[in-house]
């Protein structure tokens, strides 16, 4: 798994490349702790190149979401594979934050 972060007009674009298994989910957790401290208005996840994600990976994204919202910031997913889109919808993540293909 690879993580690329870019800043654009107050938004942090967080691009995850590769599968998110349990080991890489722990790596995400560490990265997310650093990212949440940065100055941004919105975090935008690009998951286009993530073929699958474990429940642990989803959990780390949910913790990041909770921390983002508690700081008065927004989060959304823009760019997601069809498989992940269906998974996120089935567990109702689209009710927490916007998810766009």
N, CA, C and O atoms as CSV, one atom per row, in Angstrom:
chain,resi,resn,atom,element,x,y,z
A,1,UNK,N,N,0.833,-1.181,0.000
A,1,UNK,CA,C,0.000,0.000,0.000
A,1,UNK,C,C,0.878,1.245,0.000
A,1,UNK,O,O,1.930,1.285,0.637
A,2,UNK,N,N,0.429,2.239,-0.716
A,2,UNK,CA,C,1.141,3.513,-0.791
A,2,UNK,C,C,0.151,4.628,-0.475
A,2,UNK,O,O,-1.034,4.521,-0.788
A,3,UNK,N,N,0.636,5.681,0.138
A,3,UNK,CA,C,-0.212,6.812,0.510
A,3,UNK,C,C,0.400,8.087,-0.052
A,3,UNK,O,O,1.563,8.393,0.212
A,4,UNK,N,N,-0.385,8.828,-0.826
A,4,UNK,CA,C,0.048,10.118,-1.358
A,4,UNK,C,C,-0.880,11.194,-0.814
A,4,UNK,O,O,-2.100,11.026,-0.802
A,5,UNK,N,N,-0.301,12.290,-0.370
A,5,UNK,CA,C,-1.096,13.382,0.194
A,5,UNK,C,C,-0.717,14.674,-0.514
A,5,UNK,O,O,0.461,15.000,-0.659
A,6,UNK,N,N,-1.736,15.399,-0.950
A,6,UNK,CA,C,-1.521,16.691,-1.599
A,6,UNK,C,C,-2.519,17.689,-1.033
A,6,UNK,O,O,-3.621,17.318,-0.629
A,7,UNK,N,N,-2.131,18.946,-1.007
A,7,UNK,CA,C,-3.021,20.005,-0.526
A,7,UNK,C,C,-3.484,20.828,-1.715
A,7,UNK,O,O,-2.678,21.256,-2.542
A,8,UNK,N,N,-4.800,21.048,-1.794
A,8,UNK,CA,C,-5.370,21.880,-2.857
A,8,UNK,C,C,-6.495,22.742,-2.292
A,8,UNK,O,O,-7.537,22.231,-1.880
A,9,UNK,N,N,-6.274,24.032,-2.278
A,9,UNK,CA,C,-7.311,24.996,-1.881
A,9,UNK,C,C,-7.975,24.646,-0.546
A,9,UNK,O,O,-9.202,24.664,-0.445
A,10,UNK,N,N,-7.193,24.334,0.456
A,10,UNK,CA,C,-7.734,24.030,1.781
A,10,UNK,C,C,-8.175,22.597,1.965
A,10,UNK,O,O,-8.590,22.211,3.058
A,11,UNK,N,N,-8.092,21.797,0.908
A,11,UNK,CA,C,-8.459,20.382,1.004
A,11,UNK,C,C,-7.204,19.526,0.974
A,11,UNK,O,O,-6.256,19.811,0.242
A,12,UNK,N,N,-7.215,18.476,1.781
A,12,UNK,CA,C,-6.148,17.484,1.713
A,12,UNK,C,C,-6.653,16.336,0.856
A,12,UNK,O,O,-7.682,15.734,1.163
A,13,UNK,N,N,-5.947,16.035,-0.201
A,13,UNK,CA,C,-6.291,14.913,-1.063
A,13,UNK,C,C,-5.445,13.738,-0.584
A,13,UNK,O,O,-4.217,13.778,-0.653
A,14,UNK,N,N,-6.108,12.698,-0.102
A,14,UNK,CA,C,-5.428,11.525,0.438
A,14,UNK,C,C,-5.680,10.364,-0.514
A,14,UNK,O,O,-6.776,9.805,-0.562
A,15,UNK,N,N,-4.647,10.015,-1.265
A,15,UNK,CA,C,-4.767,8.943,-2.253
A,15,UNK,C,C,-4.120,7.682,-1.691
A,15,UNK,O,O,-2.943,7.675,-1.330
A,16,UNK,N,N,-4.913,6.623,-1.627
A,16,UNK,CA,C,-4.402,5.336,-1.174
A,16,UNK,C,C,-4.271,4.448,-2.410
A,16,UNK,O,O,-5.206,4.321,-3.200
A,17,UNK,N,N,-3.100,3.840,-2.562
A,17,UNK,CA,C,-2.835,2.990,-3.721
A,17,UNK,C,C,-2.495,1.594,-3.211
A,17,UNK,O,O,-1.552,1.416,-2.440
A,18,UNK,N,N,-3.268,0.614,-3.647
A,18,UNK,CA,C,-3.018,-0.775,-3.266
A,18,UNK,C,C,-4.020,-1.274,-2.245
A,18,UNK,O,O,-4.825,-0.515,-1.705
A,19,UNK,N,N,-3.946,-2.570,-1.996
A,19,UNK,CA,C,-4.860,-3.215,-1.053
A,19,UNK,C,C,-4.579,-2.757,0.370
A,19,UNK,O,O,-3.430,-2.535,0.751
A,20,UNK,N,N,-5.644,-2.620,1.147
A,20,UNK,CA,C,-5.507,-2.246,2.555
A,20,UNK,C,C,-5.836,-3.489,3.382
A,20,UNK,O,O,-6.998,-3.786,3.660
A,21,UNK,N,N,-4.773,-4.206,3.766
A,21,UNK,CA,C,-4.947,-5.376,4.621
A,21,UNK,C,C,-4.735,-4.949,6.074
A,21,UNK,O,O,-4.594,-3.759,6.357
A,22,UNK,N,N,-4.712,-5.912,6.990
A,22,UNK,CA,C,-4.591,-5.559,8.408
A,22,UNK,C,C,-3.267,-4.870,8.727
A,22,UNK,O,O,-3.226,-3.954,9.548
A,23,UNK,N,N,-2.200,-5.300,8.089
A,23,UNK,CA,C,-0.898,-4.684,8.330
A,23,UNK,C,C,-0.857,-3.243,7.829
A,23,UNK,O,O,-0.388,-2.350,8.535
A,24,UNK,N,N,-1.343,-3.018,6.621
A,24,UNK,CA,C,-1.331,-1.654,6.087
A,24,UNK,C,C,-2.362,-0.768,6.788
A,24,UNK,O,O,-2.225,0.456,6.782
A,25,UNK,N,N,-3.384,-1.366,7.389
A,25,UNK,CA,C,-4.347,-0.576,8.164
A,25,UNK,C,C,-3.650,0.070,9.361
A,25,UNK,O,O,-3.952,1.209,9.717
A,26,UNK,N,N,-2.713,-0.661,9.986
A,26,UNK,CA,C,-1.949,-0.089,11.096
A,26,UNK,C,C,-1.068,1.052,10.609
A,26,UNK,O,O,-0.884,2.048,11.308
A,27,UNK,N,N,-0.531,0.901,9.414
A,27,UNK,CA,C,0.264,1.966,8.804
A,27,UNK,C,C,-0.617,3.198,8.562
A,27,UNK,O,O,-0.195,4.330,8.799
A,28,UNK,N,N,-1.838,2.962,8.088
A,28,UNK,CA,C,-2.786,4.067,7.881
A,28,UNK,C,C,-3.056,4.789,9.191
A,28,UNK,O,O,-3.069,6.019,9.240
A,29,UNK,N,N,-3.268,4.025,10.244
A,29,UNK,CA,C,-3.549,4.615,11.559
A,29,UNK,C,C,-2.459,5.601,11.945
A,29,UNK,O,O,-2.750,6.714,12.382
A,30,UNK,N,N,-1.209,5.198,11.787
A,30,UNK,CA,C,-0.083,6.080,12.132
A,30,UNK,C,C,-0.060,7.322,11.246
A,30,UNK,O,O,0.172,8.430,11.728
A,31,UNK,N,N,-0.300,7.133,9.951
A,31,UNK,CA,C,-0.337,8.271,9.025
A,31,UNK,C,C,-1.502,9.205,9.347
A,31,UNK,O,O,-1.351,10.426,9.312
A,32,UNK,N,N,-2.652,8.633,9.658
A,32,UNK,CA,C,-3.839,9.442,9.953
A,32,UNK,C,C,-3.631,10.307,11.183
A,32,UNK,O,O,-4.136,11.428,11.244
A,33,UNK,N,N,-2.887,9.798,12.173
A,33,UNK,CA,C,-2.627,10.589,13.381
A,33,UNK,C,C,-1.825,11.839,13.038
A,33,UNK,O,O,-2.040,12.894,13.636
A,34,UNK,N,N,-0.912,11.735,12.093
A,34,UNK,CA,C,-0.139,12.900,11.651
A,34,UNK,C,C,-0.985,13.818,10.770
A,34,UNK,O,O,-0.918,15.041,10.898
A,35,UNK,N,N,-1.775,13.230,9.882
A,35,UNK,CA,C,-2.584,14.014,8.944
A,35,UNK,C,C,-3.610,14.870,9.674
A,35,UNK,O,O,-3.835,16.022,9.303
A,36,UNK,N,N,-4.229,14.317,10.704
A,36,UNK,CA,C,-5.308,15.042,11.395
A,36,UNK,C,C,-4.802,16.327,12.043
A,36,UNK,O,O,-5.584,17.246,12.286
A,37,UNK,N,N,-3.516,16.400,12.322
A,37,UNK,CA,C,-2.931,17.591,12.940
A,37,UNK,C,C,-2.685,18.718,11.936
A,37,UNK,O,O,-2.441,19.858,12.331
A,38,UNK,N,N,-2.748,18.406,10.651
A,38,UNK,CA,C,-2.493,19.421,9.629
A,38,UNK,C,C,-3.669,20.388,9.522
A,38,UNK,O,O,-4.782,20.094,9.959
A,39,UNK,N,N,-3.397,21.530,8.940
A,39,UNK,CA,C,-4.416,22.555,8.756
A,39,UNK,C,C,-5.137,22.321,7.430
A,39,UNK,O,O,-4.558,22.505,6.359
A,40,UNK,N,N,-6.400,21.917,7.509
A,40,UNK,CA,C,-7.210,21.714,6.311
A,40,UNK,C,C,-8.681,21.884,6.662
A,40,UNK,O,O,-9.075,21.768,7.823
A,41,UNK,N,N,-9.487,22.160,5.641
A,41,UNK,CA,C,-10.928,22.296,5.840
A,41,UNK,C,C,-11.650,20.987,5.538
A,41,UNK,O,O,-12.664,20.660,6.156
A,42,UNK,N,N,-11.104,20.247,4.573
A,42,UNK,CA,C,-11.760,19.018,4.132
A,42,UNK,C,C,-10.702,17.975,3.762
A,42,UNK,O,O,-9.682,18.292,3.150
A,43,UNK,N,N,-10.967,16.745,4.142
A,43,UNK,CA,C,-10.125,15.618,3.721
A,43,UNK,C,C,-10.885,14.878,2.626
A,43,UNK,O,O,-12.042,14.499,2.806
A,44,UNK,N,N,-10.224,14.678,1.495
A,44,UNK,CA,C,-10.844,13.993,0.358
A,44,UNK,C,C,-10.043,12.727,0.079
A,44,UNK,O,O,-8.871,12.789,-0.291
A,45,UNK,N,N,-10.686,11.588,0.260
A,45,UNK,CA,C,-10.035,10.311,0.001
A,45,UNK,C,C,-10.243,9.899,-1.440
A,45,UNK,O,O,-11.363,9.938,-1.950
A,46,UNK,N,N,-9.167,9.505,-2.095
A,46,UNK,CA,C,-9.231,8.913,-3.431
A,46,UNK,C,C,-8.874,7.438,-3.256
A,46,UNK,O,O,-7.737,7.096,-2.930
A,47,UNK,N,N,-9.867,6.568,-3.479
A,47,UNK,CA,C,-9.681,5.130,-3.290
A,47,UNK,C,C,-9.788,4.369,-4.609
A,47,UNK,O,O,-10.019,3.160,-4.615
A,48,UNK,N,N,-9.619,5.074,-5.723
A,48,UNK,CA,C,-9.738,4.450,-7.047
A,48,UNK,C,C,-8.829,3.239,-7.224
A,48,UNK,O,O,-9.203,2.271,-7.887
A,49,UNK,N,N,-7.649,3.289,-6.639
A,49,UNK,CA,C,-6.660,2.237,-6.851
A,49,UNK,C,C,-6.552,1.279,-5.663
A,49,UNK,O,O,-5.514,0.654,-5.446
A,50,UNK,N,N,-7.645,1.176,-4.898
A,50,UNK,CA,C,-7.699,0.233,-3.781
A,50,UNK,C,C,-8.589,-0.936,-4.203
A,50,UNK,O,O,-9.808,-0.782,-4.276
A,51,UNK,N,N,-7.998,-2.110,-4.485
A,51,UNK,CA,C,-8.799,-3.242,-4.935
A,51,UNK,C,C,-9.649,-3.865,-3.822
A,51,UNK,O,O,-10.752,-4.347,-4.078
A,52,UNK,N,N,-9.132,-3.854,-2.586
A,52,UNK,CA,C,-9.939,-4.321,-1.463
A,52,UNK,C,C,-9.428,-3.697,-0.175
A,52,UNK,O,O,-8.297,-3.216,-0.093
A,53,UNK,N,N,-10.305,-3.721,0.836
A,53,UNK,CA,C,-9.972,-3.147,2.136
A,53,UNK,C,C,-10.565,-4.052,3.204
A,53,UNK,O,O,-11.710,-4.488,3.087
A,54,UNK,N,N,-9.794,-4.335,4.238
A,54,UNK,CA,C,-10.293,-5.182,5.322
A,54,UNK,C,C,-11.154,-4.346,6.277
A,54,UNK,O,O,-11.198,-3.119,6.189
A,55,UNK,N,N,-11.829,-5.039,7.179
A,55,UNK,CA,C,-12.643,-4.333,8.172
A,55,UNK,C,C,-11.765,-3.457,9.058
A,55,UNK,O,O,-12.204,-2.410,9.534
A,56,UNK,N,N,-10.538,-3.883,9.275
A,56,UNK,CA,C,-9.608,-3.070,10.058
A,56,UNK,C,C,-9.310,-1.751,9.345
A,56,UNK,O,O,-9.248,-0.698,9.980
A,57,UNK,N,N,-9.128,-1.811,8.034
A,57,UNK,CA,C,-8.895,-0.600,7.242
A,57,UNK,C,C,-10.089,0.336,7.283
A,57,UNK,O,O,-9.936,1.550,7.415
A,58,UNK,N,N,-11.276,-0.236,7.171
A,58,UNK,CA,C,-12.505,0.572,7.255
A,58,UNK,C,C,-12.594,1.217,8.636
A,58,UNK,O,O,-12.984,2.378,8.763
A,59,UNK,N,N,-12.234,0.468,9.654
A,59,UNK,CA,C,-12.243,1.007,11.017
A,59,UNK,C,C,-11.328,2.209,11.166
A,59,UNK,O,O,-11.677,3.181,11.836
A,60,UNK,N,N,-10.162,2.147,10.544
A,60,UNK,CA,C,-9.210,3.266,10.629
A,60,UNK,C,C,-9.766,4.502,9.921
A,60,UNK,O,O,-9.572,5.627,10.382
A,61,UNK,N,N,-10.456,4.285,8.802
A,61,UNK,CA,C,-11.086,5.410,8.095
A,61,UNK,C,C,-12.197,6.008,8.958
A,61,UNK,O,O,-12.367,7.227,8.989
A,62,UNK,N,N,-12.952,5.159,9.657
A,62,UNK,CA,C,-14.020,5.660,10.532
A,62,UNK,C,C,-13.461,6.469,11.708
A,62,UNK,O,O,-14.034,7.492,12.084
A,63,UNK,N,N,-12.360,6.020,12.282
A,63,UNK,CA,C,-11.725,6.787,13.366
A,63,UNK,C,C,-11.238,8.132,12.828
A,63,UNK,O,O,-11.393,9.162,13.486
A,64,UNK,N,N,-10.652,8.120,11.638
A,64,UNK,CA,C,-10.213,9.376,11.019
A,64,UNK,C,C,-11.417,10.299,10.806
A,64,UNK,O,O,-11.340,11.495,11.087
A,65,UNK,N,N,-12.525,9.746,10.310
A,65,UNK,CA,C,-13.751,10.530,10.105
A,65,UNK,C,C,-14.200,11.168,11.427
A,65,UNK,O,O,-14.493,12.362,11.476
A,66,UNK,N,N,-14.253,10.376,12.480
A,66,UNK,CA,C,-14.695,10.873,13.788
A,66,UNK,C,C,-13.796,12.018,14.256
A,66,UNK,O,O,-14.287,13.043,14.730
A,67,UNK,N,N,-12.487,11.842,14.124
A,67,UNK,CA,C,-11.549,12.892,14.532
A,67,UNK,C,C,-11.673,14.136,13.661
A,67,UNK,O,O,-11.531,15.257,14.149
A,68,UNK,N,N,-11.935,13.939,12.384
A,68,UNK,CA,C,-12.098,15.063,11.458
A,68,UNK,C,C,-13.323,15.890,11.825
A,68,UNK,O,O,-13.248,17.114,11.933
A,69,UNK,N,N,-14.438,15.217,12.014
A,69,UNK,CA,C,-15.697,15.906,12.336
A,69,UNK,C,C,-15.610,16.592,13.700
A,69,UNK,O,O,-16.124,17.697,13.872
A,70,UNK,N,N,-14.964,15.945,14.665
A,70,UNK,CA,C,-14.863,16.542,16.003
A,70,UNK,C,C,-14.047,17.829,15.993
A,70,UNK,O,O,-14.153,18.639,16.913
A,71,UNK,N,N,-13.235,18.020,14.961
A,71,UNK,CA,C,-12.440,19.244,14.818
A,71,UNK,C,C,-13.114,20.259,13.892
A,71,UNK,O,O,-12.509,21.266,13.524
A,72,UNK,N,N,-14.367,19.992,13.519
A,72,UNK,CA,C,-15.119,20.926,12.687
A,72,UNK,C,C,-14.726,20.892,11.220
A,72,UNK,O,O,-14.956,21.856,10.490
A,73,UNK,N,N,-14.135,19.787,10.787
A,73,UNK,CA,C,-13.709,19.660,9.396
A,73,UNK,C,C,-14.601,18.648,8.678
A,73,UNK,O,O,-15.364,17.919,9.312
A,74,UNK,N,N,-14.497,18.615,7.371
A,74,UNK,CA,C,-15.311,17.706,6.563
A,74,UNK,C,C,-14.458,16.601,5.968
A,74,UNK,O,O,-13.237,16.715,5.863
A,75,UNK,N,N,-15.134,15.528,5.583
A,75,UNK,CA,C,-14.468,14.423,4.914
A,75,UNK,C,C,-15.400,13.865,3.856
A,75,UNK,O,O,-16.617,13.831,4.034
A,76,UNK,N,N,-14.803,13.423,2.741
A,76,UNK,CA,C,-15.576,12.746,1.707
A,76,UNK,C,C,-14.671,11.814,0.924
A,76,UNK,O,O,-13.445,11.907,0.988
A,77,UNK,N,N,-15.298,10.921,0.189
A,77,UNK,CA,C,-14.577,10.005,-0.691
A,77,UNK,C,C,-14.949,10.382,-2.115
A,77,UNK,O,O,-16.126,10.414,-2.474
A,78,UNK,N,N,-13.945,10.662,-2.913
A,78,UNK,CA,C,-14.168,10.990,-4.321
A,78,UNK,C,C,-13.208,10.136,-5.127
A,78,UNK,O,O,-11.994,10.330,-5.071
A,79,UNK,N,N,-13.743,9.216,-5.856
A,79,UNK,CA,C,-12.915,8.268,-6.585
A,79,UNK,C,C,-12.879,6.966,-5.818
A,79,UNK,O,O,-12.127,6.826,-4.853
A,80,UNK,N,N,-13.686,6.016,-6.240
A,80,UNK,CA,C,-13.775,4.741,-5.531
A,80,UNK,C,C,-14.158,3.672,-6.552
A,80,UNK,O,O,-14.961,3.921,-7.451
A,81,UNK,N,N,-13.587,2.502,-6.408
A,81,UNK,CA,C,-13.919,1.419,-7.330
A,81,UNK,C,C,-15.365,0.964,-7.091
A,81,UNK,O,O,-15.937,1.207,-6.029
A,82,UNK,N,N,-15.927,0.317,-8.074
A,82,UNK,CA,C,-17.314,-0.158,-7.964
A,82,UNK,C,C,-17.474,-1.119,-6.788
A,82,UNK,O,O,-18.458,-1.040,-6.052
A,83,UNK,N,N,-16.509,-2.026,-6.607
A,83,UNK,CA,C,-16.591,-2.992,-5.501
A,83,UNK,C,C,-16.595,-2.305,-4.145
A,83,UNK,O,O,-17.404,-2.633,-3.276
A,84,UNK,N,N,-15.686,-1.350,-3.968
A,84,UNK,CA,C,-15.648,-0.639,-2.688
A,84,UNK,C,C,-16.870,0.249,-2.505
A,84,UNK,O,O,-17.375,0.399,-1.392
A,85,UNK,N,N,-17.344,0.837,-3.601
A,85,UNK,CA,C,-18.541,1.665,-3.510
A,85,UNK,C,C,-19.710,0.837,-2.980
A,85,UNK,O,O,-20.441,1.279,-2.094
A,86,UNK,N,N,-19.881,-0.352,-3.522
A,86,UNK,CA,C,-20.977,-1.232,-3.069
A,86,UNK,C,C,-20.765,-1.649,-1.611
A,86,UNK,O,O,-21.720,-1.696,-0.836
A,87,UNK,N,N,-19.532,-1.948,-1.239
A,87,UNK,CA,C,-19.236,-2.317,0.151
A,87,UNK,C,C,-19.545,-1.155,1.092
A,87,UNK,O,O,-20.218,-1.344,2.105
A,88,UNK,N,N,-19.063,0.032,0.770
A,88,UNK,CA,C,-19.299,1.201,1.626
A,88,UNK,C,C,-20.789,1.496,1.758
A,88,UNK,O,O,-21.265,1.834,2.842
A,89,UNK,N,N,-21.526,1.367,0.652
A,89,UNK,CA,C,-22.979,1.585,0.714
A,89,UNK,C,C,-23.666,0.518,1.558
A,89,UNK,O,O,-24.595,0.821,2.308
A,90,UNK,N,N,-23.213,-0.733,1.440
A,90,UNK,CA,C,-23.870,-1.827,2.175
A,90,UNK,C,C,-23.710,-1.675,3.683
A,90,UNK,O,O,-24.560,-2.131,4.447
A,91,UNK,N,N,-22.627,-1.038,4.115
A,91,UNK,CA,C,-22.453,-0.811,5.556
A,91,UNK,C,C,-22.791,0.634,5.942
A,91,UNK,O,O,-22.457,1.110,7.027
A,92,UNK,N,N,-23.464,1.302,5.013
A,92,UNK,CA,C,-24.063,2.624,5.249
A,92,UNK,C,C,-23.059,3.741,5.523
A,92,UNK,O,O,-23.393,4.720,6.191
A,93,UNK,N,N,-21.847,3.607,5.019
A,93,UNK,CA,C,-20.877,4.691,5.179
A,93,UNK,C,C,-21.302,5.932,4.409
A,93,UNK,O,O,-20.919,7.049,4.759
A,94,UNK,N,N,-22.095,5.735,3.360
A,94,UNK,CA,C,-22.576,6.892,2.578
A,94,UNK,C,C,-23.525,7.763,3.394
A,94,UNK,O,O,-23.836,8.882,2.984
A,95,UNK,N,N,-23.991,7.269,4.543
A,95,UNK,CA,C,-24.842,8.078,5.418
A,95,UNK,C,C,-23.991,8.977,6.325
A,95,UNK,O,O,-24.487,9.958,6.880
A,96,UNK,N,N,-22.695,8.628,6.470
A,96,UNK,CA,C,-21.802,9.429,7.318
A,96,UNK,C,C,-21.106,10.537,6.530
A,96,UNK,O,O,-21.007,11.676,6.985
A,97,UNK,N,N,-20.625,10.177,5.336
A,97,UNK,CA,C,-19.885,11.138,4.524
A,97,UNK,C,C,-20.182,10.882,3.056
A,97,UNK,O,O,-20.495,9.757,2.668
A,98,UNK,N,N,-20.084,11.935,2.234
A,98,UNK,CA,C,-20.358,11.773,0.799
A,98,UNK,C,C,-19.359,10.816,0.139
A,98,UNK,O,O,-18.161,10.842,0.423
A,99,UNK,N,N,-19.888,9.979,-0.742
A,99,UNK,CA,C,-19.059,9.060,-1.512
A,99,UNK,C,C,-19.415,9.238,-2.977
A,99,UNK,O,O,-20.551,9.009,-3.391
A,100,UNK,N,N,-18.427,9.650,-3.751
A,100,UNK,CA,C,-18.626,9.879,-5.195
A,100,UNK,C,C,-17.706,8.953,-5.971
A,100,UNK,O,O,-16.549,8.748,-5.605
A,101,UNK,N,N,-18.246,8.396,-7.055
A,101,UNK,CA,C,-17.411,7.538,-7.903
A,101,UNK,C,C,-16.534,8.384,-8.698
A,101,UNK,O,O,-15.738,7.877,-9.489
